[in-house]
Amino acid sequence: MKGLFEIVQATLEEMKVLKKEIHQSNQTRFETVKENWIDGQDVMQLLHISPRTLHRMRECGTLPYSKVSGKVFYKLSDVEALLERNYICKKCKCGGHK
C-alpha cells in the first residue's frame, strides 16, 4: 500500500508543477497582449488628440482598430506606424520627409 501512496503523492507533485507552468505561460501571453494593444484613452494621450479626432482617424482608416464588446483597442505598432508615416524632417535633403 505504501507504494501506491508514493505514486499518488508524486503524481500530485507533478500536477502542481504543471499547474504552475501553465499559469506562468498564461501570464506571459497576457503581458504580451497587454503590451501590444492599447485603448482609445491611451492613444489620445499619446497623440494629444481629442476623442472626435480619434473617431475620425478610425472612420477614415488612418488608424486600424479592433472592437470588443463595445470597447475599441489599437495596436501600439499601428500608432507607431502612423507617427512614422507622418514624420517630417526639415533638415532632410529628400524634401522634408524621411
Secondary structure, 3 states (H helix, E strand, C coil): CHHHHHHHHHHHHHHHHHHHHHHHHHHHHHHHHHHHEEEHHHHHHHHCCCHHHHHHHHHCCCCCCEEECCEEEEEHHHHHHHHHHCCECCCCCCCCEC
